[in-house]
Amino acid sequence: MSGKVKVSIVRVKDFDNPYEAVKEAVRLAGGFEETVKSKPYVTVKPNLVRIPKFIRSGQPVPKGCITSIQVLEAVVKLLKEYTSKIGIIESDSMLGTAEEAYEKYGVLALAGKYGLELINSTREELVDCEVPNPNFYVAVKGLEWLPSPEREIYSSEYTLRLPRKYLDSVRISVPSMKTQVDPYSAITFSVKNMFGVLPEVKKYLKFHEKVQWGDKKYDTGINVGRALLDLCQVAPPDYAIIDG
């Protein structure tokens, strides 16, 4: 996405069947046929966050924490009008694998219904990406001054690596609109959702840090923002449909 972006907001009248609302929102925003057809493959990134207390208790995740399967299905149905080559993408985390999330949140069944590919970015072929103006990751070609083995260790830890399939695709973000508790952001939309594309399993440990804010300590996630700036320099979402 570049330049001015046209945005539309449409109220969903039937939560269990949001297809018409999603279709109307895309139409009002100028459509996405040209975007979808610009490459032979489309990757869709829903929000499938794993929340510890619900994993431990076995309780269902409350509405709004993840992208609803109804909205995700509506997006898939709309995409199917223009292409048959669609993949859903997610990565492993410390709380479980992408495959477990797909099964838990109904995406596995959705993939079977519509012939979708389920992509685990942690297990895909990865490409070392050169970030033009890095905020968190490093410029891969700028480490020659470091002695070995420090160079290899630093490069391995701070090189932006992304799935080749994701880089070569039309990238559609389908997030859930959520509030945040850290002092740096109030709500998150499409860009934060792409954090789940990063293949590192220990993302939480790598990108989060605690700061004192008054009498409380907050998980700032400030390095999440820096990493997302780098990710969006290299491979930003081409289109976003937000489950709000």
DRENZA-363482 format. One record per residue (C-alpha): residue in three letters; residue number from 1; x, y, z. Coordinates in nm, 2 decimals. Layout:
ATOM / code / pos / u / v / w
ATOM / ALA / NUM / X / Y / Z
...
This chain:
ATOM / code / pos / u / v / w
ATOM / MET / 1 / 0.00 / 0.00 / 0.00
ATOM / SER / 2 / 0.13 / 0.35 / -0.08
ATOM / GLY / 3 / 0.00 / 0.70 / -0.11
ATOM / LYS / 4 / -0.36 / 0.77 / 0.00
ATOM / VAL / 5 / -0.55 / 0.47 / 0.12
ATOM / LYS / 6 / -0.93 / 0.46 / 0.09
ATOM / VAL / 7 / -1.10 / 0.33 / 0.40
ATOM / SER / 8 / -1.46 / 0.21 / 0.45
ATOM / ILE / 9 / -1.66 / 0.11 / 0.76
ATOM / VAL / 10 / -1.96 / -0.11 / 0.74
ATOM / ARG / 11 / -2.18 / -0.24 / 1.02
ATOM / VAL / 12 / -2.23 / -0.61 / 1.04
ATOM / LYS / 13 / -2.60 / -0.69 / 1.09
ATOM / ASP / 14 / -2.56 / -1.07 / 1.12
ATOM / PHE / 15 / -2.25 / -1.17 / 1.32
ATOM / ASP / 16 / -2.29 / -1.53 / 1.20
ATOM / ASN / 17 / -2.30 / -1.43 / 0.83
ATOM / PRO / 18 / -2.09 / -1.12 / 0.77
ATOM / TYR / 19 / -2.02 / -1.19 / 0.40
ATOM / GLU / 20 / -2.24 / -0.91 / 0.26
ATOM / ALA / 21 / -2.09 / -0.66 / 0.50
ATOM / VAL / 22 / -1.73 / -0.76 / 0.41
ATOM / LYS / 23 / -1.82 / -0.75 / 0.04
ATOM / GLU / 24 / -1.97 / -0.40 / 0.08
ATOM / ALA / 25 / -1.67 / -0.28 / 0.28
ATOM / VAL / 26 / -1.43 / -0.39 / 0.01
ATOM / ARG / 27 / -1.65 / -0.24 / -0.26
ATOM / LEU / 28 / -1.67 / 0.10 / -0.09
ATOM / ALA / 29 / -1.29 / 0.10 / -0.04
ATOM / GLY / 30 / -1.25 / 0.06 / -0.42
ATOM / GLY / 31 / -1.24 / -0.32 / -0.45
ATOM / PHE / 32 / -0.94 / -0.55 / -0.44
ATOM / GLU / 33 / -0.96 / -0.74 / -0.76
ATOM / GLU / 34 / -0.66 / -0.57 / -0.91
ATOM / THR / 35 / -0.46 / -0.62 / -0.60
ATOM / VAL / 36 / -0.55 / -0.99 / -0.57
ATOM / LYS / 37 / -0.47 / -1.06 / -0.93
ATOM / SER / 38 / -0.13 / -0.88 / -0.92
ATOM / LYS / 39 / 0.04 / -1.20 / -0.81
ATOM / PRO / 40 / -0.04 / -1.57 / -0.85
ATOM / TYR / 41 / -0.07 / -1.65 / -0.48
ATOM / VAL / 42 / -0.25 / -1.48 / -0.18
ATOM / THR / 43 / -0.16 / -1.52 / 0.18
ATOM / VAL / 44 / -0.41 / -1.43 / 0.44
ATOM / LYS / 45 / -0.30 / -1.34 / 0.80
ATOM / PRO / 46 / -0.57 / -1.36 / 1.06
ATOM / ASN / 47 / -0.51 / -1.29 / 1.43
ATOM / LEU / 48 / -0.48 / -1.63 / 1.60
ATOM / VAL / 49 / -0.31 / -1.52 / 1.92
ATOM / ARG / 50 / -0.27 / -1.79 / 2.19
ATOM / ILE / 51 / -0.36 / -1.65 / 2.54
ATOM / PRO / 52 / -0.20 / -1.84 / 2.83
ATOM / LYS / 53 / -0.49 / -1.83 / 3.08
ATOM / PHE / 54 / -0.74 / -1.97 / 2.82
ATOM / ILE / 55 / -0.49 / -2.23 / 2.70
ATOM / ARG / 56 / -0.44 / -2.35 / 3.06
ATOM / SER / 57 / -0.81 / -2.35 / 3.15
ATOM / GLY / 58 / -0.93 / -2.49 / 2.82
ATOM / GLN / 59 / -1.20 / -2.22 / 2.80
ATOM / PRO / 60 / -1.29 / -2.06 / 2.47
ATOM / VAL / 61 / -1.12 / -1.73 / 2.38
ATOM / PRO / 62 / -1.36 / -1.44 / 2.42
ATOM / LYS / 63 / -1.49 / -1.27 / 2.11
ATOM / GLY / 64 / -1.26 / -0.99 / 1.99
ATOM / CYS / 65 / -0.94 / -1.15 / 2.10
ATOM / ILE / 66 / -0.89 / -1.32 / 1.77
ATOM / THR / 67 / -1.02 / -1.28 / 1.42
ATOM / SER / 68 / -1.37 / -1.45 / 1.41
ATOM / ILE / 69 / -1.39 / -1.75 / 1.19
ATOM / GLN / 70 / -1.70 / -1.60 / 1.03
ATOM / VAL / 71 / -1.51 / -1.29 / 0.91
ATOM / LEU / 72 / -1.22 / -1.50 / 0.79
ATOM / GLU / 73 / -1.46 / -1.73 / 0.60
ATOM / ALA / 74 / -1.62 / -1.42 / 0.44
ATOM / VAL / 75 / -1.28 / -1.29 / 0.33
ATOM / VAL / 76 / -1.19 / -1.63 / 0.18
ATOM / LYS / 77 / -1.53 / -1.65 / -0.01
ATOM / LEU / 78 / -1.47 / -1.31 / -0.15
ATOM / LEU / 79 / -1.11 / -1.39 / -0.26
ATOM / LYS / 80 / -1.23 / -1.71 / -0.42
ATOM / GLU / 81 / -1.41 / -1.50 / -0.68
ATOM / TYR / 82 / -1.07 / -1.39 / -0.81
ATOM / THR / 83 / -0.82 / -1.67 / -0.73
ATOM / SER / 84 / -0.81 / -2.03 / -0.61
ATOM / LYS / 85 / -0.45 / -2.01 / -0.47
ATOM / ILE / 86 / -0.50 / -1.89 / -0.12
ATOM / GLY / 87 / -0.30 / -1.97 / 0.20
ATOM / ILE / 88 / -0.35 / -1.89 / 0.56
ATOM / ILE / 89 / -0.03 / -1.80 / 0.74
ATOM / GLU / 90 / 0.07 / -1.82 / 1.11
ATOM / SER / 91 / 0.38 / -1.91 / 1.30
ATOM / ASP / 92 / 0.47 / -2.12 / 1.60
ATOM / SER / 93 / 0.50 / -1.95 / 1.94
ATOM / MET / 94 / 0.61 / -2.05 / 2.29
ATOM / LEU / 95 / 0.24 / -2.13 / 2.36
ATOM / GLY / 96 / 0.20 / -2.37 / 2.08
ATOM / THR / 97 / 0.23 / -2.44 / 1.71
ATOM / ALA / 98 / 0.06 / -2.28 / 1.42
ATOM / GLU / 99 / -0.11 / -2.62 / 1.35
ATOM / GLU / 100 / -0.26 / -2.63 / 1.70
ATOM / ALA / 101 / -0.40 / -2.28 / 1.65
ATOM / TYR / 102 / -0.55 / -2.37 / 1.32
ATOM / GLU / 103 / -0.73 / -2.66 / 1.47
ATOM / LYS / 104 / -0.84 / -2.48 / 1.79
ATOM / TYR / 105 / -0.98 / -2.18 / 1.61
ATOM / GLY / 106 / -1.16 / -2.36 / 1.33
ATOM / VAL / 107 / -0.92 / -2.27 / 1.05
ATOM / LEU / 108 / -0.83 / -2.63 / 0.98
ATOM / ALA / 109 / -1.19 / -2.71 / 0.90
ATOM / LEU / 110 / -1.22 / -2.39 / 0.69
ATOM / ALA / 111 / -0.92 / -2.49 / 0.49
ATOM / GLY / 112 / -1.08 / -2.83 / 0.42
ATOM / LYS / 113 / -1.40 / -2.66 / 0.31
ATOM / TYR / 114 / -1.24 / -2.42 / 0.06
ATOM / GLY / 115 / -0.92 / -2.59 / -0.04
ATOM / LEU / 116 / -0.68 / -2.35 / 0.14
ATOM / GLU / 117 / -0.32 / -2.41 / 0.21
ATOM / LEU / 118 / -0.22 / -2.38 / 0.58
ATOM / ILE / 119 / 0.13 / -2.22 / 0.61
ATOM / ASN / 120 / 0.35 / -2.24 / 0.92
ATOM / SER / 121 / 0.61 / -1.96 / 0.87
ATOM / THR / 122 / 0.84 / -2.12 / 1.13
ATOM / ARG / 123 / 0.88 / -2.43 / 0.91
ATOM / GLU / 124 / 0.88 / -2.26 / 0.57
ATOM / GLU / 125 / 1.18 / -2.18 / 0.35
ATOM / LEU / 126 / 1.31 / -1.85 / 0.48
ATOM / VAL / 127 / 1.48 / -1.56 / 0.30
ATOM / ASP / 128 / 1.73 / -1.33 / 0.46
ATOM / CYS / 129 / 1.59 / -0.98 / 0.40
ATOM / GLU / 130 / 1.79 / -0.66 / 0.36
ATOM / VAL / 131 / 1.61 / -0.38 / 0.56
ATOM / PRO / 132 / 1.69 / -0.04 / 0.41
ATOM / ASN / 133 / 1.67 / 0.16 / 0.73
ATOM / PRO / 134 / 1.66 / -0.09 / 1.02
ATOM / ASN / 135 / 1.50 / -0.01 / 1.35
ATOM / PHE / 136 / 1.55 / -0.34 / 1.52
ATOM / TYR / 137 / 1.69 / -0.58 / 1.27
ATOM / VAL / 138 / 2.03 / -0.52 / 1.12
ATOM / ALA / 139 / 2.14 / -0.45 / 0.77
ATOM / VAL / 140 / 2.27 / -0.80 / 0.68
ATOM / LYS / 141 / 2.55 / -0.65 / 0.46
ATOM / GLY / 142 / 2.68 / -0.42 / 0.73
ATOM / LEU / 143 / 2.83 / -0.67 / 0.97
ATOM / GLU / 144 / 3.17 / -0.72 / 0.81
ATOM / TRP / 145 / 3.34 / -0.52 / 1.08
ATOM / LEU / 146 / 3.24 / -0.77 / 1.35
ATOM / PRO / 147 / 3.48 / -1.06 / 1.42
ATOM / SER / 148 / 3.37 / -1.42 / 1.38
ATOM / PRO / 149 / 3.19 / -1.59 / 1.56
ATOM / GLU / 150 / 3.03 / -1.28 / 1.70
ATOM / ARG / 151 / 2.93 / -1.18 / 1.34
ATOM / GLU / 152 / 2.75 / -1.51 / 1.28
ATOM / ILE / 153 / 2.57 / -1.50 / 1.62
ATOM / TYR / 154 / 2.46 / -1.14 / 1.58
ATOM / SER / 155 / 2.35 / -1.19 / 1.22
ATOM / SER / 156 / 2.15 / -1.50 / 1.32
ATOM / GLU / 157 / 1.97 / -1.32 / 1.60
ATOM / TYR / 158 / 1.90 / -0.99 / 1.43
ATOM / THR / 159 / 1.85 / -1.07 / 1.07
ATOM / LEU / 160 / 1.49 / -1.04 / 0.94
ATOM / ARG / 161 / 1.40 / -1.37 / 0.79
ATOM / LEU / 162 / 1.06 / -1.42 / 0.62
ATOM / PRO / 163 / 0.90 / -1.71 / 0.43
ATOM / ARG / 164 / 0.97 / -1.69 / 0.06
ATOM / LYS / 165 / 0.61 / -1.78 / -0.01
ATOM / TYR / 166 / 0.49 / -1.48 / 0.19
ATOM / LEU / 167 / 0.73 / -1.25 / 0.02
ATOM / ASP / 168 / 0.62 / -1.36 / -0.32
ATOM / SER / 169 / 0.25 / -1.33 / -0.25
ATOM / VAL / 170 / -0.03 / -1.08 / -0.22
ATOM / ARG / 171 / -0.05 / -1.02 / 0.15
ATOM / ILE / 172 / -0.38 / -0.96 / 0.32
ATOM / SER / 173 / -0.41 / -0.88 / 0.69
ATOM / VAL / 174 / -0.74 / -0.98 / 0.86
ATOM / PRO / 175 / -0.69 / -0.87 / 1.22
ATOM / SER / 176 / -0.91 / -0.83 / 1.52
ATOM / MET / 177 / -0.93 / -0.47 / 1.64
ATOM / LYS / 178 / -0.80 / -0.47 / 2.00
ATOM / THR / 179 / -0.70 / -0.23 / 2.28
ATOM / GLN / 180 / -0.36 / -0.24 / 2.43
ATOM / VAL / 181 / -0.24 / -0.19 / 2.79
ATOM / ASP / 182 / 0.10 / -0.05 / 2.72
ATOM / PRO / 183 / 0.16 / 0.32 / 2.75
ATOM / TYR / 184 / 0.27 / 0.36 / 2.39
ATOM / SER / 185 / -0.04 / 0.25 / 2.20
ATOM / ALA / 186 / -0.41 / 0.25 / 2.25
ATOM / ILE / 187 / -0.54 / 0.02 / 1.98
ATOM / THR / 188 / -0.39 / -0.21 / 1.72
ATOM / PHE / 189 / -0.50 / -0.29 / 1.37
ATOM / SER / 190 / -0.35 / -0.44 / 1.06
ATOM / VAL / 191 / 0.03 / -0.38 / 1.11
ATOM / LYS / 192 / 0.05 / -0.54 / 1.46
ATOM / ASN / 193 / -0.13 / -0.85 / 1.32
ATOM / MET / 194 / 0.16 / -0.92 / 1.09
ATOM / PHE / 195 / 0.38 / -0.99 / 1.40
ATOM / GLY / 196 / 0.26 / -1.34 / 1.37
ATOM / VAL / 197 / 0.43 / -1.39 / 1.04
ATOM / LEU / 198 / 0.78 / -1.36 / 1.20
ATOM / PRO / 199 / 0.91 / -1.72 / 1.22
ATOM / GLU / 200 / 1.08 / -1.70 / 1.56
ATOM / VAL / 201 / 0.93 / -1.93 / 1.82
ATOM / LYS / 202 / 1.05 / -1.72 / 2.12
ATOM / LYS / 203 / 0.91 / -1.39 / 1.99
ATOM / TYR / 204 / 0.77 / -1.29 / 2.33
ATOM / LEU / 205 / 1.12 / -1.31 / 2.49
ATOM / LYS / 206 / 1.29 / -1.14 / 2.20
ATOM / PHE / 207 / 1.07 / -0.84 / 2.15
ATOM / HIS / 208 / 0.92 / -0.75 / 2.49
ATOM / GLU / 209 / 1.07 / -0.56 / 2.78
ATOM / LYS / 210 / 0.93 / -0.42 / 3.11
ATOM / VAL / 211 / 0.93 / -0.05 / 3.20
ATOM / GLN / 212 / 0.81 / 0.13 / 3.51
ATOM / TRP / 213 / 0.51 / 0.35 / 3.45
ATOM / GLY / 214 / 0.40 / 0.52 / 3.77
ATOM / ASP / 215 / 0.37 / 0.24 / 4.04
ATOM / LYS / 216 / 0.33 / -0.04 / 3.78
ATOM / LYS / 217 / 0.55 / -0.23 / 3.54
ATOM / TYR / 218 / 0.42 / -0.26 / 3.19
ATOM / ASP / 219 / 0.52 / -0.49 / 2.91
ATOM / THR / 220 / 0.60 / -0.22 / 2.65
ATOM / GLY / 221 / 0.65 / -0.43 / 2.35
ATOM / ILE / 222 / 0.85 / -0.14 / 2.22
ATOM / ASN / 223 / 1.07 / -0.37 / 2.02
ATOM / VAL / 224 / 0.76 / -0.52 / 1.86
ATOM / GLY / 225 / 0.70 / -0.18 / 1.71
ATOM / ARG / 226 / 1.06 / -0.15 / 1.59
ATOM / ALA / 227 / 1.05 / -0.50 / 1.43
ATOM / LEU / 228 / 0.71 / -0.42 / 1.26
ATOM / LEU / 229 / 0.86 / -0.10 / 1.11
ATOM / ASP / 230 / 1.13 / -0.32 / 0.96
ATOM / LEU / 231 / 0.89 / -0.59 / 0.85
ATOM / CYS / 232 / 0.67 / -0.33 / 0.68
ATOM / GLN / 233 / 0.96 / -0.18 / 0.49
ATOM / VAL / 234 / 1.03 / -0.52 / 0.34
ATOM / ALA / 235 / 0.69 / -0.68 / 0.31
ATOM / PRO / 236 / 0.39 / -0.47 / 0.42
ATOM / PRO / 237 / 0.03 / -0.59 / 0.39
ATOM / ASP / 238 / -0.12 / -0.51 / 0.05
ATOM / TYR / 239 / -0.47 / -0.50 / 0.18
ATOM / ALA / 240 / -0.64 / -0.51 / 0.52
ATOM / ILE / 241 / -0.99 / -0.62 / 0.63
ATOM / ILE / 242 / -1.04 / -0.55 / 1.00
ATOM / ASP / 243 / -1.28 / -0.75 / 1.22
ATOM / GLY / 244 / -1.39 / -0.47 / 1.45
